[in-house]
Amino acid sequence: MDVGDVIDKFNNWKAKLPKIQPFYAVKCNDSPILLELMASLGCSFDCASKAEIAKVIKIGVSPERIVFANPVKMSSHLKFADRYGVDLMTFDSVCELYKIKAHHSNPKLVLRIRADSTEAQVSLGMKFGCEPEEAGQLLKTSASLGLPVVGVSFHVGSGCSETDAYARAIRAAARVAQLAKSYGHVIRLLDIGGGFPGDTGSSIKEIAEVVNATIAEEWSDWDDQLEVIAEPGRYFVSSAYTLSAAVHSVRNCDAAKVMYYINDGVYGSFNCILFDHAVKTPELLKVDGDAPLERCIVWGPTCDSTDMITDCALLPRLSVGDWLVFRDMGAYTIPVSTSFNGFPLPKVHHLISRRHW
């Protein structure tokens, strides 16, 4: 893990989106050292379960810096949040309202609306977020239950590069906020969710320009009373992690197919291929510039034929003991890893340059 890369990302966020407080999405990478770094930089936290809340509270983060951003929470998790003073939380259904009423004494609710992007790496709208025509009934029910709705949230999808998706969602959220006023709710928060890209070479410049301009245009009625937050995950950590894996076996099937087996796979760090729709490209650690490239397959170590990293890599001829490097491995890898077949998880080494020390 390159600690300096995370610091640079945070400074870039504050420069591009100075009025938007980042609530780091713990689900993306819940490494304790990373969480402590994010807290020390001034990040708040987006938690989706009582276990994530507990991790963040354990490192000394106050409950006011946590949003329980799971629209469908278990009753036991609501009770846990209540016990530790985590009051800010999202919802998107009548069922959730009654559950919150029964199990939390002081909730501050944020209505999550559906705002899908067609260009997101992972779409979330099928599972979370109310449709626009449902918002009125939810706002009415929350008012009748005495549950204050203080904000509106959305999520355009994870790994989103479509700037217009944020503009559409911010406009839709503003309409819902105006509707909330008619039911007696005092809206003071806009949560623009996550989706910000974080791979090497990516940029949030265009997204930030659209977000800043659209908020200024559509939320002008709220002026300085509005707090705007976001839930970036992969933006902060994707490029900070590079994985090195060793070739432990080689199989030459024919002249057109060479297969390499490495000591990590889709049951480990490369679960992102299955669950996050990621495409990972191997690079040779020590490159011979004159060696010809050949098409090959790279497999993980388990006995499952699903455990394939790529079937179209271009690499020079490798030998047992060679090392491959995979970049942008910080997001949605470590938290989802298993030790299936008894293969251990890779060790994480934390590095920082003198410039950042």
ZAGU-124128 format. One record per residue (C-alpha): residue in three letters; chain; y, z, x; residue number from 1. Coordinates in pm, whole numbers, plus 32768, in hexadecimal, padded with zeros to 4 digits. Example, Ala and Ser with C-alpha at 12.3 -4.5 7.8 and 13.67 -1.06 7.14 Angstrom:
[lumkol ALA,A,[7E3E,830C,84CE],1]
[lumkol SER,A,[7F96,82CA,8557],2]
***
This chain:
[lumkol MET,A,[8000,8000,8000],1]
[lumkol ASP,A,[8155,7F99,8086],2]
[lumkol VAL,A,[8237,80B9,801E],3]
[lumkol GLY,A,[836B,7FF6,8083],4]
[lumkol ASP,A,[8314,7EDE,7F92],5]
[lumkol VAL,A,[831F,7FD3,7E6F],6]
[lumkol ILE,A,[846C,805E,7EE8],7]
[lumkol ASP,A,[84FC,7EFE,7F02],8]
[lumkol LYS,A,[8484,7EAE,7DA1],9]
[lumkol PHE,A,[852B,7FE8,7D1A],10]
[lumkol ASN,A,[8674,7F98,7DC9],11]
[lumkol ASN,A,[8663,7E34,7D45],12]
[lumkol TRP,A,[862B,7EB8,7BE4],13]
[lumkol LYS,A,[875D,7F9A,7BFA],14]
[lumkol ALA,A,[882C,7E75,7C79],15]
[lumkol LYS,A,[87B7,7D7B,7B72],16]
[lumkol LEU,A,[8790,7E67,7A47],17]
[lumkol PRO,A,[8879,7F8B,7A98],18]
[lumkol LYS,A,[8896,8009,7931],19]
[lumkol ILE,A,[8720,8007,78E8],20]
[lumkol GLN,A,[8652,8136,794F],21]
[lumkol PRO,A,[84F3,80D7,79C3],22]
[lumkol PHE,A,[83D3,819E,7930],23]
[lumkol TYR,A,[82B8,8141,7A1E],24]
[lumkol ALA,A,[8178,80DF,7964],25]
[lumkol VAL,A,[807A,81D5,79EE],26]
[lumkol LYS,A,[7F57,8104,796C],27]
[lumkol CYS,A,[7FA8,7FF3,7A67],28]
[lumkol ASN,A,[7F5A,80C7,7B99],29]
[lumkol ASP,A,[7F37,823F,7B80],30]
[lumkol SER,A,[7F13,8293,7CF1],31]
[lumkol PRO,A,[7FA0,83F5,7D22],32]
[lumkol ILE,A,[8062,8390,7E59],33]
[lumkol LEU,A,[80F8,8268,7D9F],34]
[lumkol LEU,A,[8158,8343,7C77],35]
[lumkol GLU,A,[8203,843B,7D5F],36]
[lumkol LEU,A,[82C0,831D,7E03],37]
[lumkol MET,A,[8333,8295,7CB3],38]
[lumkol ALA,A,[83A4,83EE,7C45],39]
[lumkol SER,A,[8466,8426,7D88],40]
[lumkol LEU,A,[8517,82D8,7D5D],41]
[lumkol GLY,A,[858F,8342,7C05],42]
[lumkol CYS,A,[849B,828F,7B21],43]
[lumkol SER,A,[8432,831B,79D3],44]
[lumkol PHE,A,[82D2,82DC,794F],45]
[lumkol ASP,A,[821D,8221,783B],46]
[lumkol CYS,A,[80DA,82D7,77E8],47]
[lumkol ALA,A,[7FC8,8266,76F8],48]
[lumkol SER,A,[7EE5,8399,76EB],49]
[lumkol LYS,A,[7EDD,850E,7727],50]
[lumkol ALA,A,[7E36,84D2,7879],51]
[lumkol GLU,A,[7F5A,83FA,78EB],52]
[lumkol ILE,A,[8053,84F9,7866],53]
[lumkol ALA,A,[7F9B,860B,7925],54]
[lumkol LYS,A,[7FA8,8543,7A6A],55]
[lumkol VAL,A,[811D,8512,7A4D],56]
[lumkol ILE,A,[8169,8678,79EB],57]
[lumkol LYS,A,[808F,86F2,7B0B],58]
[lumkol ILE,A,[817C,8655,7C0A],59]
[lumkol GLY,A,[82A5,870B,7B72],60]
[lumkol VAL,A,[8336,8606,7A88],61]
[lumkol SER,A,[83EB,869C,795C],62]
[lumkol PRO,A,[836A,8637,7802],63]
[lumkol GLU,A,[84BD,859D,77B1],64]
[lumkol ARG,A,[846B,848E,78B1],65]
[lumkol ILE,A,[832D,8425,77F8],66]
[lumkol VAL,A,[82FC,8339,76D4],67]
[lumkol PHE,A,[81AA,8349,7626],68]
[lumkol ALA,A,[81A0,81D0,75FC],69]
[lumkol ASN,A,[8056,81A5,7549],70]
[lumkol PRO,A,[808C,8147,73DA],71]
[lumkol VAL,A,[7F30,81C5,737A],72]
[lumkol LYS,A,[7EF5,8321,7405],73]
[lumkol MET,A,[7DD1,840E,73DB],74]
[lumkol SER,A,[7E1F,8553,7326],75]
[lumkol SER,A,[7DB8,8624,7452],76]
[lumkol HIS,A,[7EA6,855C,752D],77]
[lumkol LEU,A,[7FC4,8597,743A],78]
[lumkol LYS,A,[7F7F,870C,7444],79]
[lumkol PHE,A,[7F7F,86FE,75C1],80]
[lumkol ALA,A,[80CB,8646,75C5],81]
[lumkol ASP,A,[815D,8747,74D6],82]
[lumkol ARG,A,[80E5,8866,75AE],83]
[lumkol TYR,A,[8190,87D8,76E3],84]
[lumkol GLY,A,[82D0,8769,7639],85]
[lumkol VAL,A,[829A,85F1,7646],86]
[lumkol ASP,A,[8356,858F,750A],87]
[lumkol LEU,A,[83B8,8422,7537],88]
[lumkol MET,A,[82A3,8341,74B4],89]
[lumkol THR,A,[825F,81EF,7417],90]
[lumkol PHE,A,[81BA,8197,72CA],91]
[lumkol ASP,A,[8174,805C,7200],92]
[lumkol SER,A,[80B5,80CA,70C7],93]
[lumkol VAL,A,[80C0,81B6,6F9E],94]
[lumkol CYS,A,[7F7C,8257,7014],95]
[lumkol GLU,A,[8021,82B5,715C],96]
[lumkol LEU,A,[8147,8353,70A8],97]
[lumkol TYR,A,[8069,843E,6FE2],98]
[lumkol LYS,A,[7FA5,8493,711B],99]
[lumkol ILE,A,[80E3,84E4,71DB],100]
[lumkol LYS,A,[8163,85B6,70B9],101]
[lumkol ALA,A,[8022,8682,70BE],102]
[lumkol HIS,A,[8001,86B7,7235],103]
[lumkol HIS,A,[815A,86B5,72D9],104]
[lumkol SER,A,[8273,87A9,728D],105]
[lumkol ASN,A,[83A2,86F0,7318],106]
[lumkol PRO,A,[8364,8579,7337],107]
[lumkol LYS,A,[8471,847D,738B],108]
[lumkol LEU,A,[83E7,8333,7312],109]
[lumkol VAL,A,[840F,81D3,7395],110]
[lumkol LEU,A,[839E,80B9,72B0],111]
[lumkol ARG,A,[82E1,7FAE,736D],112]
[lumkol ILE,A,[8308,7E4D,72E8],113]
[lumkol ARG,A,[823B,7D1B,733D],114]
[lumkol ALA,A,[82E3,7C2F,7434],115]
[lumkol ASP,A,[81E4,7B49,74D7],116]
[lumkol SER,A,[822E,7A58,75EF],117]
[lumkol THR,A,[8162,7919,7604],118]
[lumkol GLU,A,[8172,792B,777F],119]
[lumkol ALA,A,[80FB,7A8F,77BD],120]
[lumkol GLN,A,[7FD4,7AD0,78A1],121]
[lumkol VAL,A,[7F4B,7BC9,77A3],122]
[lumkol SER,A,[7FB7,7BBE,7635],123]
[lumkol LEU,A,[7FCB,7D09,7577],124]
[lumkol GLY,A,[8054,7CA5,7423],125]
[lumkol MET,A,[7F03,7C80,737A],126]
[lumkol LYS,A,[7EC5,7DF3,73B3],127]
[lumkol PHE,A,[801A,7E9B,73B3],128]
[lumkol GLY,A,[816A,7E76,730A],129]
[lumkol CYS,A,[81C7,7E5E,719B],130]
[lumkol GLU,A,[822B,7D14,70FD],131]
[lumkol PRO,A,[839D,7CF8,709A],132]
[lumkol GLU,A,[834A,7D0D,6F27],133]
[lumkol GLU,A,[8292,7E57,6F61],134]
[lumkol ALA,A,[83B7,7F08,7008],135]
[lumkol GLY,A,[8467,7F6C,6EC6],136]
[lumkol GLN,A,[833A,8022,6E37],137]
[lumkol LEU,A,[82FC,80D7,6F7E],138]
[lumkol LEU,A,[8467,8145,6F98],139]
[lumkol LYS,A,[8463,81B8,6E2E],140]
[lumkol THR,A,[831F,827C,6E5B],141]
[lumkol SER,A,[8398,8325,6F99],142]
[lumkol ALA,A,[84D8,838F,6EE6],143]
[lumkol SER,A,[8413,841D,6DC1],144]
[lumkol LEU,A,[833C,84E6,6EB3],145]
[lumkol GLY,A,[846C,856D,6F68],146]
[lumkol LEU,A,[840F,84BA,70AA],147]
[lumkol PRO,A,[8540,8435,7166],148]
[lumkol VAL,A,[852C,82D3,71EE],149]
[lumkol VAL,A,[8614,82CD,731C],150]
[lumkol GLY,A,[85C0,817B,73B0],151]
[lumkol VAL,A,[851D,8026,73A2],152]
[lumkol SER,A,[842A,7F9C,74A4],153]
[lumkol PHE,A,[8368,7E60,74EF],154]
[lumkol HIS,A,[828A,7DC9,75FA],155]
[lumkol VAL,A,[8293,7C52,763A],156]
[lumkol GLY,A,[8145,7C5E,76F1],157]
[lumkol SER,A,[80D7,7CB8,784F],158]
[lumkol GLY,A,[813D,7BD0,7968],159]
[lumkol CYS,A,[823E,7B0F,789D],160]
[lumkol SER,A,[8310,79FB,7938],161]
[lumkol GLU,A,[83B7,7981,77F6],162]
[lumkol THR,A,[851F,79F8,77F5],163]
[lumkol ASP,A,[855A,798E,768D],164]
[lumkol ALA,A,[8449,7A7D,7619],165]
[lumkol TYR,A,[8523,7BA4,767B],166]
[lumkol ALA,A,[8652,7B10,75CA],167]
[lumkol ARG,A,[858F,7AD8,7487],168]
[lumkol ALA,A,[84FE,7C37,7494],169]
[lumkol ILE,A,[864E,7CDF,74D7],170]
[lumkol ARG,A,[86E7,7C28,73AE],171]
[lumkol ALA,A,[85C4,7C8B,72CD],172]
[lumkol ALA,A,[85DF,7DF5,733F],173]
[lumkol ALA,A,[8753,7DF6,72EB],174]
[lumkol ARG,A,[8707,7D84,7188],175]
[lumkol VAL,A,[8607,7E9A,7161],176]
[lumkol ALA,A,[8700,7F96,71EB],177]
[lumkol GLN,A,[87FF,7F2F,70E5],178]
[lumkol LEU,A,[86F4,7F52,6FD9],179]
[lumkol ALA,A,[869D,80AE,705B],180]
[lumkol LYS,A,[8803,811D,701D],181]
[lumkol SER,A,[87DA,80D5,6EAB],182]
[lumkol TYR,A,[86BE,81D2,6E9F],183]
[lumkol GLY,A,[878C,82DF,6F48],184]
[lumkol HIS,A,[8700,82BD,70A7],185]
[lumkol VAL,A,[87E8,82DD,71D2],186]
[lumkol ILE,A,[8781,81D8,72D1],187]
[lumkol ARG,A,[87E1,822C,7435],188]
[lumkol LEU,A,[86CE,8187,7504],189]
[lumkol LEU,A,[8651,8027,754D],190]
[lumkol ASP,A,[850A,8007,760C],191]
[lumkol ILE,A,[84D9,7EA5,7690],192]
[lumkol GLY,A,[8376,7EEB,7707],193]
[lumkol GLY,A,[82D3,7E4B,7835],194]
[lumkol GLY,A,[825B,7CF4,7899],195]
[lumkol PHE,A,[8335,7CCB,79CE],196]
[lumkol PRO,A,[8286,7BFE,7ADE],197]
[lumkol GLY,A,[823C,7CA4,7C2A],198]
[lumkol ASP,A,[816D,7BBB,7D02],199]
[lumkol THR,A,[81EB,7B4B,7E57],200]
[lumkol GLY,A,[8302,7A4D,7E2E],201]
[lumkol SER,A,[8345,7A9C,7CC0],202]
[lumkol SER,A,[849D,7B02,7C45],203]
[lumkol ILE,A,[8536,7BBA,7B1E],204]
[lumkol LYS,A,[868F,7B22,7B58],205]
[lumkol GLU,A,[8688,7A31,7A30],206]
[lumkol ILE,A,[85E3,7B2E,7949],207]
[lumkol ALA,A,[86E7,7C33,79A8],208]
[lumkol GLU,A,[8807,7B46,7962],209]
[lumkol VAL,A,[877D,7AF2,7808],210]
[lumkol VAL,A,[872E,7C5E,77B7],211]
[lumkol ASN,A,[8885,7CDD,7820],212]
[lumkol ALA,A,[893E,7BCB,7763],213]
[lumkol THR,A,[886F,7BE9,7625],214]
[lumkol ILE,A,[8890,7D63,7613],215]
[lumkol ALA,A,[8A09,7D48,7642],216]
[lumkol GLU,A,[8A1A,7C47,752B],217]
[lumkol GLU,A,[8922,7CCF,742C],218]
[lumkol TRP,A,[894E,7E47,745B],219]
[lumkol SER,A,[8AC9,7E56,7479],220]
[lumkol ASP,A,[8AE1,7F39,7345],221]
[lumkol TRP,A,[8A37,8051,7407],222]
[lumkol ASP,A,[8B1D,803E,7538],223]
[lumkol ASP,A,[8AE3,8159,762F],224]
[lumkol GLN,A,[8A12,8223,753A],225]
[lumkol LEU,A,[88E4,8146,757B],226]
[lumkol GLU,A,[87E2,81A3,7681],227]
[lumkol VAL,A,[8715,807D,76FB],228]
[lumkol ILE,A,[85C7,80B1,77A6],229]
[lumkol ALA,A,[84AB,7FD1,781C],230]
[lumkol GLU,A,[833D,8000,7877],231]
[lumkol PRO,A,[8300,7F32,79B3],232]
[lumkol GLY,A,[81AF,7F57,7A5D],233]
[lumkol ARG,A,[813A,7E2B,7B25],234]
[lumkol TYR,A,[82A2,7DE1,7B8B],235]
[lumkol PHE,A,[82A8,7F16,7C68],236]
[lumkol VAL,A,[814A,7F10,7CFD],237]
[lumkol SER,A,[80A5,7DBA,7CFA],238]
[lumkol SER,A,[8127,7D37,7E47],239]
[lumkol ALA,A,[811C,7E8D,7EEE],240]
[lumkol TYR,A,[7FA0,7E86,7F0D],241]
[lumkol THR,A,[7ED1,7D9B,7FE7],242]
[lumkol LEU,A,[7D56,7DB1,7FE6],243]
[lumkol SER,A,[7C7C,7D69,8115],244]
[lumkol ALA,A,[7B0A,7D24,80D5],245]
[lumkol ALA,A,[79F1,7CDD,81CB],246]
[lumkol VAL,A,[78F9,7BBF,81B6],247]
[lumkol HIS,A,[77A0,7C5F,81C3],248]
[lumkol SER,A,[76C4,7B34,816D],249]
[lumkol VAL,A,[76D2,79B8,817D],250]
[lumkol ARG,A,[75FD,78BE,80BF],251]
[lumkol ASN,A,[75FF,7749,8107],252]
[lumkol CYS,A,[756F,769E,7FD5],253]
[lumkol ASP,A,[75C7,7539,8039],254]
[lumkol ALA,A,[76DB,747A,80E4],255]
[lumkol ALA,A,[77B8,7494,7FB1],256]
[lumkol LYS,A,[7788,7605,7F63],257]
[lumkol VAL,A,[77B1,7732,8045],258]
[lumkol MET,A,[77A6,788E,7FAD],259]
[lumkol TYR,A,[7839,79CB,8042],260]
[lumkol TYR,A,[77F4,7B2F,7FD0],261]
[lumkol ILE,A,[78FC,7C3A,800B],262]
[lumkol ASN,A,[78FF,7DB4,7FE2],263]
[lumkol ASP,A,[79E1,7DC4,7EAE],264]
[lumkol GLY,A,[79C9,7D11,7D62],265]
[lumkol VAL,A,[7A17,7D05,7BEF],266]
[lumkol TYR,A,[797C,7E5A,7BB2],267]
[lumkol GLY,A,[7A69,7EE1,7CB9],268]
[lumkol SER,A,[7BC7,7E6F,7D13],269]
[lumkol PHE,A,[7B98,7D11,7C85],270]
[lumkol ASN,A,[7B66,7D8D,7B20],271]
[lumkol CYS,A,[7CBE,7CF0,7AEE],272]
[lumkol ILE,A,[7C10,7B9D,7AE2],273]
[lumkol LEU,A,[7B53,7C08,79AA],274]
[lumkol PHE,A,[7C52,7CE9,78FF],275]
[lumkol ASP,A,[7DA5,7C6F,7979],276]
[lumkol HIS,A,[7D60,7AF7,7989],277]
[lumkol ALA,A,[7DB9,7AFF,7AF9],278]
[lumkol VAL,A,[7D6A,79EB,7BF2],279]
[lumkol LYS,A,[7D36,7A6A,7D54],280]
[lumkol THR,A,[7D41,7988,7E85],281]
[lumkol PRO,A,[7C9D,79FA,7FCA],282]
[lumkol GLU,A,[7D3C,79CB,811E],283]
[lumkol LEU,A,[7C8E,79F1,826B],284]
[lumkol LEU,A,[7D12,7B1A,8330],285]
[lumkol LYS,A,[7CFB,7A65,847F],286]
[lumkol VAL,A,[7D48,78F4,8453],287]
[lumkol ASP,A,[7CDE,77DC,853E],288]
[lumkol GLY,A,[7DDE,76CF,84F6],289]
[lumkol ASP,A,[7CF3,75B5,8560],290]
[lumkol ALA,A,[7BC9,761D,848D],291]
[lumkol PRO,A,[7B84,7532,8367],292]
[lumkol LEU,A,[7B90,75C3,8208],293]
[lumkol GLU,A,[7A69,75AC,811B],294]
[lumkol ARG,A,[7A35,7602,7FAF],295]
[lumkol CYS,A,[7971,7742,7F7B],296]
[lumkol ILE,A,[7913,7853,7E85],297]
[lumkol VAL,A,[796B,79C0,7EC4],298]
[lumkol TRP,A,[788C,7AC4,7E1D],299]
[lumkol GLY,A,[78AA,7C3B,7DF7],300]
[lumkol PRO,A,[7799,7D29,7E70],301]
[lumkol THR,A,[76E7,7D89,7D2C],302]
[lumkol CYS,A,[75A8,7CFB,7C95],303]
[lumkol ASP,A,[7668,7C63,7B6F],304]
[lumkol SER,A,[76A9,7AEC,7B72],305]
[lumkol THR,A,[77F1,7B31,7ABD],306]
[lumkol ASP,A,[7869,7BD0,7C00],307]
[lumkol MET,A,[791D,7A9B,7C84],308]
[lumkol ILE,A,[7A7A,7AA5,7D19],309]
[lumkol THR,A,[7AAA,792B,7D28],310]
[lumkol ASP,A,[79DA,77ED,7D1E],311]
[lumkol CYS,A,[7AE2,7709,7DB3],312]
[lumkol ALA,A,[7B63,77AC,7EF1],313]
[lumkol LEU,A,[7BC5,76D9,801C],314]
[lumkol LEU,A,[7B6F,778B,8160],315]
[lumkol PRO,A,[7AFB,7738,82C0],316]
[lumkol ARG,A,[798C,777C,8309],317]
[lumkol LEU,A,[795A,78F5,8309],318]
[lumkol SER,A,[785F,79DD,83AC],319]
[lumkol VAL,A,[77DD,7B36,835A],320]
[lumkol GLY,A,[78E4,7C30,83C8],321]
[lumkol ASP,A,[7A11,7B54,837D],322]
[lumkol TRP,A,[7B21,7BED,82A6],323]
[lumkol LEU,A,[7BD1,7B55,817B],324]
[lumkol VAL,A,[7D27,7BC0,80FD],325]
[lumkol PHE,A,[7D96,7BBF,7F91],326]
[lumkol ARG,A,[7F05,7BF3,7F41],327]
[lumkol ASP,A,[7FAC,7C82,7E09],328]
[lumkol MET,A,[7E98,7D7B,7DBE],329]
[lumkol GLY,A,[7F67,7EA3,7D43],330]
[lumkol ALA,A,[7F66,7E6C,7BCB],331]
[lumkol TYR,A,[7E46,7EBD,7AE0],332]
[lumkol THR,A,[7D44,7ED6,7BF6],333]
[lumkol ILE,A,[7D11,803A,7C73],334]
[lumkol PRO,A,[7D17,80F1,7B21],335]
[lumkol VAL,A,[7C0E,800C,7A8C],336]
[lumkol SER,A,[7B24,8006,7BBA],337]
[lumkol THR,A,[79C0,808C,7BA8],338]
[lumkol SER,A,[78AE,80D8,7CA4],339]
[lumkol PHE,A,[77A9,8008,7BEA],340]
[lumkol ASN,A,[7669,7FD1,7CB3],341]
[lumkol GLY,A,[76DD,80EA,7D97],342]
[lumkol PHE,A,[77E5,801F,7E4D],343]
[lumkol PRO,A,[790D,8100,7EA8],344]
[lumkol LEU,A,[7A77,80BB,7E5C],345]
[lumkol PRO,A,[7B52,804A,7F7F],346]
[lumkol LYS,A,[7C26,8144,803A],347]
[lumkol VAL,A,[7D9E,8121,8011],348]
[lumkol HIS,A,[7E79,813C,8148],349]
[lumkol HIS,A,[7FEC,8181,8114],350]
[lumkol LEU,A,[80E1,80DB,8203],351]
[lumkol ILE,A,[825B,80EA,8224],352]
[lumkol SER,A,[8347,8038,8312],353]
[lumkol ARG,A,[844F,80E2,83E4],354]
[lumkol ARG,A,[8557,803B,830B],355]
[lumkol HIS,A,[84DD,80F8,81D9],356]
[lumkol TRP,A,[8481,8241,8280],357]
***
